[in-house]
């Protein structure tokens, strides 16, 4: 299979320095990301760029209250990339801006994780297929960050975002799935919530960072602790459900799995394959309980049941090209061994590249 790989960016220092180094090293991709979303706002949402920047600033007070260091890091990123802070801010609220205009066209991902009791080597694993528009694949970046005030992290993110799915040196992993519900409002955007949870030094802190946020929108946050516990927080703006791993296994896709009369679930009507992907992931992983390895995860994440709307998602030729969705990346994290396995594009066609993070994994918060 091809060995296509996302660029790897390594940064160190305080929040501002990490942001600046990231912006400087990833300048061209950040420019491309901004141009891509500028076009998407205008063509898909009928929102002009200046209007988008103005709308983005409405989220600033909530972010400043929730995580001031994220603001500092974004300022550094903007300076390093030679862009304005407002432009970097709007990338972090793009999901919420889209939600305000339309509930179509969201990230639709499948996530799985196992704790030691379900594996062959008594270790913890977590994985995800990132399903999104084909055009966004070229914006992916592997960000290795050694911030001086938090555990070191590795995450797969889009250029210009200060963090997303990954794990840290304290043994905490966080991956996310899009959810859509009612009660959207101006608040803390999900990309800011994800990166704060990823900086946590304990499961308690990771959960607290999610549950304490004045969440603007909905998302599922899957958290894995190296010592053998895993949980999903199905977090709507003002409500949440908690789903713990059973028998060492946990899976999720893009619907609320626990009935909650206070939450109106809106995504399944757009992407009903969330139900089949969830069912299929649980079935396949349960079939290998007790013998699960990284290779098991690879087999599950390349599954083609109900192709093209499978766990390994492929474009549907009947859909307009600009709305084509596919698995843009597949990731598996070994948090004890501090290794990431990441495939660029559908993993059935692209090889997983192993990334060893022991050289940057120095926890400053344990």
C-alpha positions in Angstrom: 0.0 0.0 0.0 1.1 3.6 -0.5 3.1 5.3 2.3 1.4 8.7 2.1 1.9 10.6 5.3 0.8 13.8 7.0 3.5 16.3 7.9 4.8 16.0 11.4 5.3 19.3 13.3 7.2 19.3 16.6 7.1 22.3 19.0 8.3 23.1 22.5 8.0 25.8 25.1 5.2 27.8 26.7 1.8 28.3 25.1 2.8 31.3 23.0 6.1 29.8 21.9 4.4 26.5 20.9 1.8 28.4 19.0 4.4 30.6 17.2 6.6 27.6 16.2 3.6 25.7 15.0 2.4 28.7 12.9 5.9 29.3 11.5 6.6 25.6 10.6 3.1 25.1 9.2 2.6 28.5 7.5 1.7 27.2 4.0 -0.8 24.7 5.2 -2.4 27.2 7.5 -2.8 29.6 4.6 -4.4 26.8 2.6 -6.7 25.9 5.5 -7.9 29.5 5.8 -8.5 29.7 2.0 -10.4 26.4 2.0 -12.7 27.4 4.8 -13.2 30.9 3.4 -14.4 29.3 0.2 -16.6 26.8 2.1 -18.2 29.6 4.2 -19.0 31.6 1.0 -20.2 28.7 -1.2 -21.9 26.4 1.3 -23.1 28.7 4.1 -23.4 32.0 2.1 -21.3 33.7 4.8 -18.8 36.2 3.6 -15.3 36.1 5.1 -15.7 39.4 7.0 -19.0 38.2 8.4 -17.4 34.9 9.5 -14.6 36.8 11.3 -17.2 39.0 13.1 -19.3 36.0 14.1 -16.1 34.2 15.3 -15.4 37.0 17.8 -18.7 36.4 19.6 -17.2 33.2 21.0 -14.1 35.0 22.4 -15.4 35.9 25.9 -16.5 32.3 26.5 -13.1 30.9 25.4 -11.2 33.5 27.5 -13.1 32.5 30.6 -12.7 28.8 29.9 -9.1 28.5 28.8 -7.0 31.7 28.7 -3.9 29.7 27.6 -5.7 28.7 24.4 -6.0 32.4 23.5 -2.3 32.9 24.1 -1.4 29.9 22.0 -3.7 31.1 19.1 -2.1 34.5 19.2 1.3 32.9 18.9 0.1 30.7 16.1 -1.3 33.7 14.2 1.9 35.6 14.6 4.0 32.6 13.4 1.8 32.0 10.4 1.6 35.6 9.4 -2.1 35.8 9.8 -4.5 37.6 12.1 -5.7 36.3 15.4 -9.3 36.6 14.2 -8.6 34.3 11.3 -7.1 31.6 13.6 -10.1 32.0 15.9 -12.6 31.4 13.1 -11.0 28.1 12.3 -11.7 27.0 15.9 -15.4 27.9 15.6 -16.0 26.7 12.1 -18.2 23.8 13.3 -20.4 26.1 15.3 -20.7 28.6 12.4 -21.8 25.7 10.1 -24.3 24.5 12.7 -25.8 28.0 12.9 -26.5 27.9 9.2 -27.1 24.2 8.3 -26.9 20.8 10.1 -25.5 19.0 7.0 -21.9 18.1 6.2 -20.3 17.3 9.5 -17.4 15.1 10.5 -18.8 11.6 10.9 -16.3 9.4 12.7 -16.1 6.0 14.2 -14.1 5.5 17.4 -13.1 2.4 19.3 -11.0 1.7 22.4 -10.1 -1.2 24.7 -8.6 -1.5 28.2 -6.1 -4.2 29.2 -8.7 -6.9 30.1 -9.7 -7.1 26.4 -6.3 -7.1 24.8 -3.7 -9.8 24.2 -0.9 -7.9 25.9 -2.8 -6.2 28.8 -2.4 -2.8 27.2 -4.8 0.0 26.3 -5.6 1.0 22.7 -7.8 3.7 21.2 -8.5 4.4 17.5 -10.5 6.5 15.2 -11.5 7.0 11.5 -11.7 10.7 10.7 -14.5 11.0 8.0 -14.8 14.4 6.4 -14.9 16.1 3.0 -12.2 14.9 0.6 -10.8 18.4 0.2 -10.0 18.6 3.9 -7.6 15.6 3.8 -4.7 17.8 2.6 -5.1 20.0 5.7 -4.1 17.3 8.1 -1.1 17.7 10.4 0.4 15.5 13.1 1.3 18.0 15.9 3.8 16.9 18.6 3.7 19.4 21.4 5.9 19.7 24.5 4.2 22.5 26.3 6.1 23.6 29.4 2.9 23.9 31.6 1.2 20.7 30.6 1.8 17.0 29.6 3.4 16.6 26.2 0.9 15.6 23.5 0.6 14.2 20.0 -2.5 14.9 18.0 -3.9 14.6 14.5 -5.4 18.0 13.7 -6.2 20.3 10.8 -3.6 23.0 10.1 -4.4 26.0 12.2 -6.2 24.2 15.0 -4.1 24.0 18.2 -5.0 20.4 18.8 -7.6 17.6 18.3 -7.6 13.8 18.7 -4.5 12.4 20.4 -2.8 11.3 23.6 -0.5 12.7 26.2 2.5 11.8 28.4 0.2 11.5 31.5 -1.4 8.5 29.8 -4.7 10.2 28.8 -6.1 9.8 25.3 -9.0 11.8 23.8 -10.7 11.2 20.5 -14.0 12.8 19.4 -17.1 12.1 17.3 -19.5 14.7 16.0 -22.9 14.9 17.5 -25.7 17.3 16.7 -28.5 18.3 19.0 -30.7 21.2 19.7 -29.9 24.1 22.1 -26.9 25.3 20.1 -25.7 28.7 21.5 -22.7 31.0 21.6 -20.2 29.4 24.0 -17.0 27.3 24.1 -16.5 25.6 20.7 -15.8 21.9 20.6 -12.2 22.3 19.2 -11.3 24.3 22.3 -12.9 21.7 24.6 -11.0 18.8 22.9 -7.6 20.4 23.2 -8.1 21.3 26.9 -9.1 17.7 27.7 -6.0 16.5 25.8 -3.8 18.5 28.2 -5.3 16.9 31.3 -3.1 15.0 33.7 -5.9 12.7 35.0 -9.2 11.2 33.8 -10.9 13.4 36.5 -9.3 16.5 34.9 -10.2 15.5 31.4 -13.8 14.9 32.3 -14.0 18.1 34.3 -12.7 20.1 31.4 -15.5 18.8 29.2 -18.4 18.9 31.8 -17.4 22.4 33.1 -17.4 24.0 29.7 -20.3 26.3 28.6 -20.4 24.1 25.5 -21.6 25.8 22.3 -22.4 22.5 20.5 -22.6 18.8 20.9 -19.8 16.2 20.6 -18.9 12.8 22.0 -15.6 12.7 23.8 -14.0 9.3 24.3 -11.4 9.3 27.0 -9.0 6.4 27.7 -6.7 6.2 30.8 -3.5 4.0 30.5 -4.3 2.3 33.8 -7.4 0.6 32.3 -10.5 2.8 32.3 -12.4 4.3 29.3 -15.5 6.5 29.1 -17.6 8.4 26.6 -19.1 11.7 27.4 -22.0 12.3 25.0 -22.0 16.1 25.6 -24.8 18.3 24.4 -24.7 22.0 25.2 -26.5 21.7 28.5 -26.9 18.0 29.0 -24.7 14.9 28.9 -24.7 11.1 29.0 -21.9 8.9 30.4 -21.0 5.6 28.9 -18.3 3.4 30.5 -16.4 0.6 28.8 -18.0 -2.8 29.4 -15.7 -5.8 29.4 -12.9 -3.5 28.4 -14.5 -2.4 25.2 -16.0 0.9 24.1 -17.2 2.1 20.6 -19.0 5.2 19.3 -20.1 6.9 16.1 -22.4 9.9 15.6 -25.5 9.4 17.6 -26.5 9.6 21.3 -26.4 6.0 22.4 -28.3 6.6 25.7 -31.9 7.9 25.4 -32.2 11.3 27.0 -35.6 13.1 26.7 -33.8 16.5 27.2 -31.6 15.9 24.0 -33.0 16.0 20.5 -30.6 14.0 18.3 -30.4 15.5 14.8 -27.5 13.8 13.0 -28.9 10.3 12.3 -31.5 11.7 9.9 -28.6 13.0 7.8 -26.2 10.1 8.2 -28.1 7.0 9.3 -25.0 4.9 8.7 -24.0 6.1 12.2 -26.1 3.1 13.5 -24.5 0.5 11.2 -21.0 1.7 11.9 -21.6 1.7 15.6 -23.1 -1.8 15.5 -20.4 -3.1 13.2 -17.6 -1.7 15.4 -19.0 -3.2 18.5 -19.6 -6.6 16.9 -16.2 -6.9 15.4 -14.3 -5.8 18.5 -16.4 -8.1 20.7 -15.6 -11.0 18.4 -11.9 -10.7 19.4 -12.2 -9.8 23.0 -9.2 -11.0 24.9 -7.0 -11.2 21.8 -7.2 -7.6 20.6 -4.0 -6.0 19.2 -3.1 -3.1 16.9 -3.7 -5.4 14.0 -7.2 -6.0 15.3 -7.9 -2.3 15.2 -6.6 -2.1 11.7 -9.0 -4.8 10.5 -11.9 -3.1 12.2 -11.0 0.4 10.9 -10.8 -1.0 7.3 -14.2 -2.8 7.5 -16.3 -2.3 4.4 -19.7 -3.6 5.5 -22.4 -1.5 3.6 -19.8 0.1 1.4 -19.4 3.0 0.7 -21.0 4.1 4.0 -18.8 1.8 6.0 -16.5 2.2 8.9 -13.8 2.7 6.2 -15.9 5.3 4.4 -15.5 5.9 0.6 -16.9 8.5 -1.7 -20.3 7.9 -3.2 -20.2 8.7 -7.0 -23.9 9.7 -6.9 -23.1 12.6 -4.5 -21.8 16.0 -5.8 -18.1 16.2 -5.7 -18.0 19.1 -3.2 -20.0 17.0 -0.8 -18.0 13.8 -1.1 -17.1 12.3 2.3 -14.4 9.7 2.9 -12.1 8.4 5.7 -9.4 11.1 5.5 -7.3 9.5 8.2 -7.2 6.5 10.4 -5.4 6.6 13.7 -4.5 4.1 16.5 -2.8 5.2 19.7 -0.8 3.0 22.0 -0.6 5.2 25.1 1.6 3.0 27.3 4.2 2.6 24.5 3.7 6.2 23.4 3.2 5.2 19.7 0.8 6.4 17.1 -0.2 4.5 13.9 -1.7 6.9 11.4 -2.9 6.2 7.8 -3.5 9.2 5.5 -6.7 8.5 3.5 -8.8 5.4 3.6 -6.8 2.8 5.5 -7.7 0.0 3.1 -5.6 1.8 0.5 -2.9 3.5 2.6 -0.4 2.1 5.0 -0.3 3.0 8.7 2.8 4.9 9.5 4.2 4.3 13.1 5.3 7.4 15.0 7.3 7.0 18.2 6.7 9.8 20.6 9.0 8.8 23.5 11.4 11.6 22.6 8.9 14.3 23.4 6.8 12.7 26.0 7.9 14.5 29.1 5.0 15.2 31.5 5.1 18.5 33.3 1.9 18.0 35.2 2.1 14.7 36.9 
